[in-house]
């Protein structure tokens, strides 16, 4: 089961829960039992590393000069 991180809007606390995907949006706060909890992005599920590398490679192309590395001095 994946580990999800939640934020409670009532007691303003964050907590982590192991829940199945089926019940991922059906949890209550572990402290105040409020239903006003919001699921945060899972640390494990977020493809951060690969995404950042990809956008870094893409950035020079959107700069307009097409030099591909910022070495042309147009930045
Ligand atoms: Zn709470």
PDB file of the backbone (N, CA, C, O) and the ligand in Angstrom, with CONECT records:
HET     ZN  A 101       1
ATOM      1  N   UNK A   1       0.849  -1.204   0.000  1.00  0.00           N
ATOM      2  CA  UNK A   1       0.000   0.000   0.000  1.00  0.00           C
ATOM      3  C   UNK A   1       0.879   1.247   0.000  1.00  0.00           C
ATOM      4  O   UNK A   1       1.912   1.288   0.668  1.00  0.00           O
ATOM      5  N   UNK A   2       0.472   2.234  -0.735  1.00  0.00           N
ATOM      6  CA  UNK A   2       1.269   3.458  -0.800  1.00  0.00           C
ATOM      7  C   UNK A   2       1.100   4.303   0.454  1.00  0.00           C
ATOM      8  O   UNK A   2       0.079   4.249   1.138  1.00  0.00           O
ATOM      9  N   UNK A   3       2.117   5.069   0.724  1.00  0.00           N
ATOM     10  CA  UNK A   3       2.095   5.975   1.862  1.00  0.00           C
ATOM     11  C   UNK A   3       1.688   7.363   1.375  1.00  0.00           C
ATOM     12  O   UNK A   3       2.356   7.956   0.528  1.00  0.00           O
ATOM     13  N   UNK A   4       0.601   7.864   1.913  1.00  0.00           N
ATOM     14  CA  UNK A   4       0.120   9.186   1.520  1.00  0.00           C
ATOM     15  C   UNK A   4       0.330  10.180   2.653  1.00  0.00           C
ATOM     16  O   UNK A   4       0.304   9.828   3.832  1.00  0.00           O
ATOM     17  N   UNK A   5       0.536  11.421   2.262  1.00  0.00           N
ATOM     18  CA  UNK A   5       0.671  12.465   3.265  1.00  0.00           C
ATOM     19  C   UNK A   5      -0.554  13.352   3.188  1.00  0.00           C
ATOM     20  O   UNK A   5      -1.004  13.728   2.106  1.00  0.00           O
ATOM     21  N   UNK A   6      -1.086  13.679   4.355  1.00  0.00           N
ATOM     22  CA  UNK A   6      -2.313  14.466   4.411  1.00  0.00           C
ATOM     23  C   UNK A   6      -2.109  15.712   5.255  1.00  0.00           C
ATOM     24  O   UNK A   6      -1.253  15.774   6.138  1.00  0.00           O
ATOM     25  N   UNK A   7      -2.936  16.699   4.943  1.00  0.00           N
ATOM     26  CA  UNK A   7      -2.929  17.927   5.727  1.00  0.00           C
ATOM     27  C   UNK A   7      -4.337  18.176   6.237  1.00  0.00           C
ATOM     28  O   UNK A   7      -5.298  18.155   5.468  1.00  0.00           O
ATOM     29  N   UNK A   8      -4.455  18.410   7.529  1.00  0.00           N
ATOM     30  CA  UNK A   8      -5.768  18.650   8.116  1.00  0.00           C
ATOM     31  C   UNK A   8      -6.012  20.150   8.215  1.00  0.00           C
ATOM     32  O   UNK A   8      -5.210  20.881   8.797  1.00  0.00           O
ATOM     33  N   UNK A   9      -7.124  20.602   7.643  1.00  0.00           N
ATOM     34  CA  UNK A   9      -7.433  22.025   7.658  1.00  0.00           C
ATOM     35  C   UNK A   9      -7.956  22.479   9.009  1.00  0.00           C
ATOM     36  O   UNK A   9      -7.970  23.675   9.297  1.00  0.00           O
ATOM     37  N   UNK A  10      -8.383  21.549   9.835  1.00  0.00           N
ATOM     38  CA  UNK A  10      -8.953  21.922  11.128  1.00  0.00           C
ATOM     39  C   UNK A  10      -7.879  22.109  12.191  1.00  0.00           C
ATOM     40  O   UNK A  10      -7.838  23.143  12.859  1.00  0.00           O
ATOM     41  N   UNK A  11      -7.023  21.127  12.349  1.00  0.00           N
ATOM     42  CA  UNK A  11      -6.000  21.252  13.387  1.00  0.00           C
ATOM     43  C   UNK A  11      -4.649  21.621  12.794  1.00  0.00           C
ATOM     44  O   UNK A  11      -3.652  21.715  13.510  1.00  0.00           O
ATOM     45  N   UNK A  12      -4.622  21.831  11.469  1.00  0.00           N
ATOM     46  CA  UNK A  12      -3.427  22.305  10.776  1.00  0.00           C
ATOM     47  C   UNK A  12      -2.211  21.413  11.005  1.00  0.00           C
ATOM     48  O   UNK A  12      -1.091  21.888  11.193  1.00  0.00           O
ATOM     49  N   UNK A  13      -2.459  20.147  10.982  1.00  0.00           N
ATOM     50  CA  UNK A  13      -1.351  19.226  11.171  1.00  0.00           C
ATOM     51  C   UNK A  13      -1.192  18.352   9.934  1.00  0.00           C
ATOM     52  O   UNK A  13      -2.135  18.147   9.169  1.00  0.00           O
ATOM     53  N   UNK A  14      -0.005  17.856   9.762  1.00  0.00           N
ATOM     54  CA  UNK A  14       0.251  16.937   8.657  1.00  0.00           C
ATOM     55  C   UNK A  14       0.491  15.557   9.222  1.00  0.00           C
ATOM     56  O   UNK A  14       1.106  15.403  10.278  1.00  0.00           O
ATOM     57  N   UNK A  15       0.016  14.580   8.531  1.00  0.00           N
ATOM     58  CA  UNK A  15       0.226  13.214   8.980  1.00  0.00           C
ATOM     59  C   UNK A  15       0.312  12.311   7.769  1.00  0.00           C
ATOM     60  O   UNK A  15      -0.115  12.665   6.670  1.00  0.00           O
ATOM     61  N   UNK A  16       0.870  11.144   7.996  1.00  0.00           N
ATOM     62  CA  UNK A  16       1.030  10.180   6.921  1.00  0.00           C
ATOM     63  C   UNK A  16       0.203   8.951   7.216  1.00  0.00           C
ATOM     64  O   UNK A  16       0.057   8.535   8.366  1.00  0.00           O
ATOM     65  N   UNK A  17      -0.328   8.383   6.165  1.00  0.00           N
ATOM     66  CA  UNK A  17      -1.166   7.204   6.324  1.00  0.00           C
ATOM     67  C   UNK A  17      -0.873   6.203   5.223  1.00  0.00           C
ATOM     68  O   UNK A  17      -0.639   6.557   4.067  1.00  0.00           O
ATOM     69  N   UNK A  18      -0.895   4.961   5.617  1.00  0.00           N
ATOM     70  CA  UNK A  18      -0.816   3.899   4.624  1.00  0.00           C
ATOM     71  C   UNK A  18      -2.227   3.502   4.241  1.00  0.00           C
ATOM     72  O   UNK A  18      -2.925   2.863   5.029  1.00  0.00           O
ATOM     73  N   UNK A  19      -2.654   3.867   3.053  1.00  0.00           N
ATOM     74  CA  UNK A  19      -4.008   3.539   2.624  1.00  0.00           C
ATOM     75  C   UNK A  19      -3.973   3.039   1.190  1.00  0.00           C
ATOM     76  O   UNK A  19      -3.076   3.373   0.416  1.00  0.00           O
ATOM     77  N   UNK A  20      -4.951   2.248   0.860  1.00  0.00           N
ATOM     78  CA  UNK A  20      -5.063   1.794  -0.517  1.00  0.00           C
ATOM     79  C   UNK A  20      -5.582   2.930  -1.379  1.00  0.00           C
ATOM     80  O   UNK A  20      -6.192   3.870  -0.869  1.00  0.00           O
ATOM     81  N   UNK A  21      -5.348   2.852  -2.667  1.00  0.00           N
ATOM     82  CA  UNK A  21      -5.799   3.906  -3.579  1.00  0.00           C
ATOM     83  C   UNK A  21      -7.312   4.096  -3.495  1.00  0.00           C
ATOM     84  O   UNK A  21      -7.829   5.199  -3.671  1.00  0.00           O
ATOM     85  N   UNK A  22      -7.997   3.004  -3.223  1.00  0.00           N
ATOM     86  CA  UNK A  22      -9.452   3.062  -3.174  1.00  0.00           C
ATOM     87  C   UNK A  22      -9.925   3.982  -2.053  1.00  0.00           C
ATOM     88  O   UNK A  22     -10.950   4.652  -2.180  1.00  0.00           O
ATOM     89  N   UNK A  23      -9.169   4.010  -0.950  1.00  0.00           N
ATOM     90  CA  UNK A  23      -9.590   4.806   0.198  1.00  0.00           C
ATOM     91  C   UNK A  23      -8.715   6.039   0.400  1.00  0.00           C
ATOM     92  O   UNK A  23      -8.740   6.663   1.461  1.00  0.00           O
ATOM     93  N   UNK A  24      -7.957   6.376  -0.606  1.00  0.00           N
ATOM     94  CA  UNK A  24      -7.002   7.480  -0.455  1.00  0.00           C
ATOM     95  C   UNK A  24      -7.702   8.814  -0.196  1.00  0.00           C
ATOM     96  O   UNK A  24      -7.146   9.691   0.464  1.00  0.00           O
ATOM     97  N   UNK A  25      -8.915   8.966  -0.713  1.00  0.00           N
ATOM     98  CA  UNK A  25      -9.646  10.224  -0.520  1.00  0.00           C
ATOM     99  C   UNK A  25     -10.734  10.078   0.533  1.00  0.00           C
ATOM    100  O   UNK A  25     -11.652  10.894   0.612  1.00  0.00           O
ATOM    101  N   UNK A  26     -10.622   9.054   1.322  1.00  0.00           N
ATOM    102  CA  UNK A  26     -11.684   8.755   2.276  1.00  0.00           C
ATOM    103  C   UNK A  26     -11.096   8.564   3.671  1.00  0.00           C
ATOM    104  O   UNK A  26     -11.389   7.581   4.352  1.00  0.00           O
ATOM    105  N   UNK A  27     -10.269   9.510   4.082  1.00  0.00           N
ATOM    106  CA  UNK A  27      -9.619   9.393   5.381  1.00  0.00           C
ATOM    107  C   UNK A  27     -10.035  10.564   6.273  1.00  0.00           C
ATOM    108  O   UNK A  27     -10.499  11.599   5.794  1.00  0.00           O
ATOM    109  N   UNK A  28      -9.860  10.376   7.553  1.00  0.00           N
ATOM    110  CA  UNK A  28     -10.091  11.459   8.504  1.00  0.00           C
ATOM    111  C   UNK A  28      -8.792  11.730   9.248  1.00  0.00           C
ATOM    112  O   UNK A  28      -7.879  10.904   9.270  1.00  0.00           O
ATOM    113  N   UNK A  29      -8.736  12.898   9.851  1.00  0.00           N
ATOM    114  CA  UNK A  29      -7.534  13.296  10.568  1.00  0.00           C
ATOM    115  C   UNK A  29      -7.266  12.324  11.719  1.00  0.00           C
ATOM    116  O   UNK A  29      -8.176  11.906  12.435  1.00  0.00           O
ATOM    117  N   UNK A  30      -5.985  11.980  11.869  1.00  0.00           N
ATOM    118  CA  UNK A  30      -5.643  11.048  12.940  1.00  0.00           C
ATOM    119  C   UNK A  30      -5.674  11.727  14.306  1.00  0.00           C
ATOM    120  O   UNK A  30      -5.678  11.053  15.336  1.00  0.00           O
ATOM    121  N   UNK A  31      -5.696  13.066  14.316  1.00  0.00           N
ATOM    122  CA  UNK A  31      -5.649  13.765  15.599  1.00  0.00           C
ATOM    123  C   UNK A  31      -7.019  14.267  16.037  1.00  0.00           C
ATOM    124  O   UNK A  31      -7.435  14.048  17.175  1.00  0.00           O
ATOM    125  N   UNK A  32      -7.723  14.946  15.119  1.00  0.00           N
ATOM    126  CA  UNK A  32      -9.009  15.518  15.519  1.00  0.00           C
ATOM    127  C   UNK A  32     -10.180  14.842  14.814  1.00  0.00           C
ATOM    128  O   UNK A  32     -11.337  15.196  15.039  1.00  0.00           O
ATOM    129  N   UNK A  33      -9.873  13.867  13.961  1.00  0.00           N
ATOM    130  CA  UNK A  33     -10.903  13.095  13.247  1.00  0.00           C
ATOM    131  C   UNK A  33     -11.750  13.953  12.319  1.00  0.00           C
ATOM    132  O   UNK A  33     -12.876  13.587  11.982  1.00  0.00           O
ATOM    133  N   UNK A  34     -11.214  15.078  11.913  1.00  0.00           N
ATOM    134  CA  UNK A  34     -11.928  15.921  10.966  1.00  0.00           C
ATOM    135  C   UNK A  34     -11.879  15.301   9.573  1.00  0.00           C
ATOM    136  O   UNK A  34     -10.938  14.588   9.225  1.00  0.00           O
ATOM    137  N   UNK A  35     -12.892  15.583   8.801  1.00  0.00           N
ATOM    138  CA  UNK A  35     -12.900  15.076   7.428  1.00  0.00           C
ATOM    139  C   UNK A  35     -12.296  16.082   6.457  1.00  0.00           C
ATOM    140  O   UNK A  35     -12.194  15.814   5.260  1.00  0.00           O
ATOM    141  N   UNK A  36     -11.898  17.228   6.972  1.00  0.00           N
ATOM    142  CA  UNK A  36     -11.342  18.269   6.095  1.00  0.00           C
ATOM    143  C   UNK A  36      -9.847  18.052   5.909  1.00  0.00           C
ATOM    144  O   UNK A  36      -9.028  18.905   6.252  1.00  0.00           O
ATOM    145  N   UNK A  37      -9.521  16.916   5.370  1.00  0.00           N
ATOM    146  CA  UNK A  37      -8.121  16.624   5.121  1.00  0.00           C
ATOM    147  C   UNK A  37      -7.857  16.664   3.625  1.00  0.00           C
ATOM    148  O   UNK A  37      -8.718  16.336   2.810  1.00  0.00           O
ATOM    149  N   UNK A  38      -6.664  17.068   3.297  1.00  0.00           N
ATOM    150  CA  UNK A  38      -6.285  17.194   1.900  1.00  0.00           C
ATOM    151  C   UNK A  38      -5.092  16.292   1.661  1.00  0.00           C
ATOM    152  O   UNK A  38      -4.153  16.262   2.457  1.00  0.00           O
ATOM    153  N   UNK A  39      -5.131  15.581   0.597  1.00  0.00           N
ATOM    154  CA  UNK A  39      -4.012  14.693   0.296  1.00  0.00           C
ATOM    155  C   UNK A  39      -2.896  15.486  -0.365  1.00  0.00           C
ATOM    156  O   UNK A  39      -3.122  16.200  -1.342  1.00  0.00           O
ATOM    157  N   UNK A  40      -1.713  15.358   0.167  1.00  0.00           N
ATOM    158  CA  UNK A  40      -0.569  16.036  -0.421  1.00  0.00           C
ATOM    159  C   UNK A  40       0.126  15.096  -1.392  1.00  0.00           C
ATOM    160  O   UNK A  40      -0.119  13.890  -1.406  1.00  0.00           O
ATOM    161  N   UNK A  41       0.977  15.666  -2.180  1.00  0.00           N
ATOM    162  CA  UNK A  41       1.710  14.839  -3.134  1.00  0.00           C
ATOM    163  C   UNK A  41       2.612  13.870  -2.398  1.00  0.00           C
ATOM    164  O   UNK A  41       3.379  14.254  -1.516  1.00  0.00           O
ATOM    165  N   UNK A  42       2.507  12.634  -2.767  1.00  0.00           N
ATOM    166  CA  UNK A  42       3.336  11.631  -2.137  1.00  0.00           C
ATOM    167  C   UNK A  42       4.797  11.848  -2.496  1.00  0.00           C
ATOM    168  O   UNK A  42       5.141  12.173  -3.632  1.00  0.00           O
ATOM    169  N   UNK A  43       5.638  11.660  -1.500  1.00  0.00           N
ATOM    170  CA  UNK A  43       7.063  11.845  -1.739  1.00  0.00           C
ATOM    171  C   UNK A  43       7.580  10.821  -2.734  1.00  0.00           C
ATOM    172  O   UNK A  43       8.455  11.108  -3.551  1.00  0.00           O
ATOM    173  N   UNK A  44       7.021   9.622  -2.647  1.00  0.00           N
ATOM    174  CA  UNK A  44       7.519   8.533  -3.472  1.00  0.00           C
ATOM    175  C   UNK A  44       6.930   8.571  -4.888  1.00  0.00           C
ATOM    176  O   UNK A  44       7.583   8.169  -5.852  1.00  0.00           O
ATOM    177  N   UNK A  45       5.709   9.052  -4.997  1.00  0.00           N
ATOM    178  CA  UNK A  45       5.038   9.001  -6.281  1.00  0.00           C
ATOM    179  C   UNK A  45       5.459  10.130  -7.203  1.00  0.00           C
ATOM    180  O   UNK A  45       5.381   9.994  -8.424  1.00  0.00           O
ATOM    181  N   UNK A  46       5.908  11.251  -6.631  1.00  0.00           N
ATOM    182  CA  UNK A  46       6.249  12.401  -7.461  1.00  0.00           C
ATOM    183  C   UNK A  46       7.524  12.134  -8.252  1.00  0.00           C
ATOM    184  O   UNK A  46       8.578  11.889  -7.666  1.00  0.00           O
ATOM    185  N   UNK A  47       7.436  12.178  -9.567  1.00  0.00           N
ATOM    186  CA  UNK A  47       8.626  11.915 -10.407  1.00  0.00           C
ATOM    187  C   UNK A  47       9.505  13.150 -10.521  1.00  0.00           C
ATOM    188  O   UNK A  47       9.750  13.651 -11.619  1.00  0.00           O
ATOM    189  N   UNK A  48       9.965  13.623  -9.410  1.00  0.00           N
ATOM    190  CA  UNK A  48      10.666  14.902  -9.366  1.00  0.00           C
ATOM    191  C   UNK A  48      12.008  14.890 -10.127  1.00  0.00           C
ATOM    192  O   UNK A  48      12.262  15.739 -10.981  1.00  0.00           O
ATOM    193  N   UNK A  49      12.847  13.915  -9.795  1.00  0.00           N
ATOM    194  CA  UNK A  49      14.198  13.917 -10.355  1.00  0.00           C
ATOM    195  C   UNK A  49      14.207  13.913 -11.875  1.00  0.00           C
ATOM    196  O   UNK A  49      14.864  14.743 -12.503  1.00  0.00           O
ATOM    197  N   UNK A  50      13.474  12.976 -12.461  1.00  0.00           N
ATOM    198  CA  UNK A  50      13.454  12.862 -13.910  1.00  0.00           C
ATOM    199  C   UNK A  50      12.821  14.097 -14.541  1.00  0.00           C
ATOM    200  O   UNK A  50      13.292  14.585 -15.568  1.00  0.00           O
ATOM    201  N   UNK A  51      11.761  14.598 -13.930  1.00  0.00           N
ATOM    202  CA  UNK A  51      11.073  15.758 -14.479  1.00  0.00           C
ATOM    203  C   UNK A  51      11.948  16.985 -14.517  1.00  0.00           C
ATOM    204  O   UNK A  51      11.922  17.748 -15.483  1.00  0.00           O
ATOM    205  N   UNK A  52      12.722  17.176 -13.469  1.00  0.00           N
ATOM    206  CA  UNK A  52      13.578  18.359 -13.422  1.00  0.00           C
ATOM    207  C   UNK A  52      14.703  18.269 -14.442  1.00  0.00           C
ATOM    208  O   UNK A  52      15.066  19.258 -15.079  1.00  0.00           O
ATOM    209  N   UNK A  53      15.235  17.097 -14.581  1.00  0.00           N
ATOM    210  CA  UNK A  53      16.297  16.923 -15.565  1.00  0.00           C
ATOM    211  C   UNK A  53      15.789  17.224 -16.968  1.00  0.00           C
ATOM    212  O   UNK A  53      16.460  17.865 -17.777  1.00  0.00           O
ATOM    213  N   UNK A  54      14.592  16.744 -17.222  1.00  0.00           N
ATOM    214  CA  UNK A  54      14.022  16.917 -18.551  1.00  0.00           C
ATOM    215  C   UNK A  54      13.782  18.393 -18.860  1.00  0.00           C
ATOM    216  O   UNK A  54      14.115  18.876 -19.942  1.00  0.00           O
ATOM    217  N   UNK A  55      13.191  19.110 -17.880  1.00  0.00           N
ATOM    218  CA  UNK A  55      12.884  20.515 -18.129  1.00  0.00           C
ATOM    219  C   UNK A  55      14.167  21.336 -18.210  1.00  0.00           C
ATOM    220  O   UNK A  55      14.208  22.363 -18.888  1.00  0.00           O
ATOM    221  N   UNK A  56      15.199  20.891 -17.528  1.00  0.00           N
ATOM    222  CA  UNK A  56      16.471  21.611 -17.604  1.00  0.00           C
ATOM    223  C   UNK A  56      17.052  21.504 -19.014  1.00  0.00           C
ATOM    224  O   UNK A  56      17.583  22.474 -19.556  1.00  0.00           O
ATOM    225  N   UNK A  57      16.942  20.319 -19.591  1.00  0.00           N
ATOM    226  CA  UNK A  57      17.427  20.147 -20.951  1.00  0.00           C
ATOM    227  C   UNK A  57      16.592  20.951 -21.948  1.00  0.00           C
ATOM    228  O   UNK A  57      17.077  21.390 -22.991  1.00  0.00           O
ATOM    229  N   UNK A  58      15.329  21.124 -21.590  1.00  0.00           N
ATOM    230  CA  UNK A  58      14.424  21.810 -22.494  1.00  0.00           C
ATOM    231  C   UNK A  58      14.546  23.329 -22.416  1.00  0.00           C
ATOM    232  O   UNK A  58      14.214  24.026 -23.375  1.00  0.00           O
ATOM    233  N   UNK A  59      15.012  23.839 -21.299  1.00  0.00           N
ATOM    234  CA  UNK A  59      14.979  25.276 -21.036  1.00  0.00           C
ATOM    235  C   UNK A  59      15.678  26.120 -22.106  1.00  0.00           C
ATOM    236  O   UNK A  59      15.108  27.122 -22.539  1.00  0.00           O
ATOM    237  N   UNK A  60      16.866  25.766 -22.546  1.00  0.00           N
ATOM    238  CA  UNK A  60      17.564  26.620 -23.527  1.00  0.00           C
ATOM    239  C   UNK A  60      16.777  26.783 -24.823  1.00  0.00           C
ATOM    240  O   UNK A  60      16.813  27.844 -25.446  1.00  0.00           O
ATOM    241  N   UNK A  61      16.071  25.739 -25.227  1.00  0.00           N
ATOM    242  CA  UNK A  61      15.321  25.794 -26.479  1.00  0.00           C
ATOM    243  C   UNK A  61      14.217  26.846 -26.409  1.00  0.00           C
ATOM    244  O   UNK A  61      13.901  27.491 -27.409  1.00  0.00           O
ATOM    245  N   UNK A  62      13.624  27.018 -25.206  1.00  0.00           N
ATOM    246  CA  UNK A  62      12.570  28.010 -25.069  1.00  0.00           C
ATOM    247  C   UNK A  62      13.147  29.409 -24.925  1.00  0.00           C
ATOM    248  O   UNK A  62      12.406  30.392 -24.955  1.00  0.00           O
ATOM    249  N   UNK A  63      14.460  29.508 -24.769  1.00  0.00           N
ATOM    250  CA  UNK A  63      15.095  30.815 -24.623  1.00  0.00           C
ATOM    251  C   UNK A  63      15.115  31.571 -25.936  1.00  0.00           C
ATOM    252  O   UNK A  63      15.173  32.801 -25.946  1.00  0.00           O
ATOM    253  N   UNK A  64      15.068  30.845 -27.045  1.00  0.00           N
ATOM    254  CA  UNK A  64      14.956  31.527 -28.325  1.00  0.00           C
ATOM    255  C   UNK A  64      16.213  31.508 -29.184  1.00  0.00           C
ATOM    256  O   UNK A  64      16.136  31.696 -30.399  1.00  0.00           O
ATOM    257  N   UNK A  65      17.380  31.281 -28.559  1.00  0.00           N
ATOM    258  CA  UNK A  65      18.609  31.380 -29.347  1.00  0.00           C
ATOM    259  C   UNK A  65      18.974  30.060 -29.997  1.00  0.00           C
ATOM    260  O   UNK A  65      19.654  30.033 -31.022  1.00  0.00           O
ATOM    261  N   UNK A  66      18.516  28.946 -29.394  1.00  0.00           N
ATOM    262  CA  UNK A  66      18.797  27.646 -29.982  1.00  0.00           C
ATOM    263  C   UNK A  66      20.212  27.172 -29.781  1.00  0.00           C
ATOM    264  O   UNK A  66      20.628  26.197 -30.406  1.00  0.00           O
ATOM    265  N   UNK A  67      20.960  27.831 -28.932  1.00  0.00           N
ATOM    266  CA  UNK A  67      22.337  27.399 -28.716  1.00  0.00           C
ATOM    267  C   UNK A  67      22.392  26.135 -27.875  1.00  0.00           C
ATOM    268  O   UNK A  67      23.387  25.411 -27.892  1.00  0.00           O
ATOM    269  N   UNK A  68      21.307  25.868 -27.131  1.00  0.00           N
ATOM    270  CA  UNK A  68      21.214  24.635 -26.390  1.00  0.00           C
ATOM    271  C   UNK A  68      21.959  24.617 -25.089  1.00  0.00           C
ATOM    272  O   UNK A  68      21.865  23.616 -24.378  1.00  0.00           O
ATOM    273  N   UNK A  69      22.676  25.617 -24.724  1.00  0.00           N
ATOM    274  CA  UNK A  69      23.402  25.550 -23.461  1.00  0.00           C
ATOM    275  C   UNK A  69      23.639  26.896 -22.816  1.00  0.00           C
ATOM    276  O   UNK A  69      24.233  26.960 -21.740  1.00  0.00           O
ATOM    277  N   UNK A  70      23.203  27.952 -23.424  1.00  0.00           N
ATOM    278  CA  UNK A  70      23.418  29.274 -22.845  1.00  0.00           C
ATOM    279  C   UNK A  70      24.828  29.794 -23.040  1.00  0.00           C
ATOM    280  O   UNK A  70      25.218  30.765 -22.392  1.00  0.00           O
ATOM    281  N   UNK A  71      25.599  29.173 -23.914  1.00  0.00           N
ATOM    282  CA  UNK A  71      26.999  29.585 -24.080  1.00  0.00           C
ATOM    283  C   UNK A  71      27.151  30.655 -25.152  1.00  0.00           C
ATOM    284  O   UNK A  71      28.261  31.116 -25.418  1.00  0.00           O
ATOM    285  N   UNK A  72      26.036  31.052 -25.773  1.00  0.00           N
ATOM    286  CA  UNK A  72      26.137  32.021 -26.856  1.00  0.00           C
ATOM    287  C   UNK A  72      26.115  33.452 -26.344  1.00  0.00           C
ATOM    288  O   UNK A  72      26.384  34.393 -27.091  1.00  0.00           O
ATOM    289  N   UNK A  73      25.790  33.610 -25.055  1.00  0.00           N
ATOM    290  CA  UNK A  73      25.807  34.943 -24.486  1.00  0.00           C
ATOM    291  C   UNK A  73      24.549  35.755 -24.752  1.00  0.00           C
ATOM    292  O   UNK A  73      24.513  36.954 -24.475  1.00  0.00           O
ATOM    293  N   UNK A  74      23.517  35.109 -25.287  1.00  0.00           N
ATOM    294  CA  UNK A  74      22.296  35.847 -25.578  1.00  0.00           C
ATOM    295  C   UNK A  74      21.403  35.957 -24.350  1.00  0.00           C
ATOM    296  O   UNK A  74      20.382  36.644 -24.394  1.00  0.00           O
ATOM    297  N   UNK A  75      21.766  35.291 -23.252  1.00  0.00           N
ATOM    298  CA  UNK A  75      20.892  35.287 -22.079  1.00  0.00           C
ATOM    299  C   UNK A  75      21.168  36.481 -21.192  1.00  0.00           C
ATOM    300  O   UNK A  75      20.523  36.641 -20.156  1.00  0.00           O
TER     301      UNK A  75
HETATM  302 ZN    ZN A 101      -7.056  17.431  12.409  1.00  0.00          ZN
END
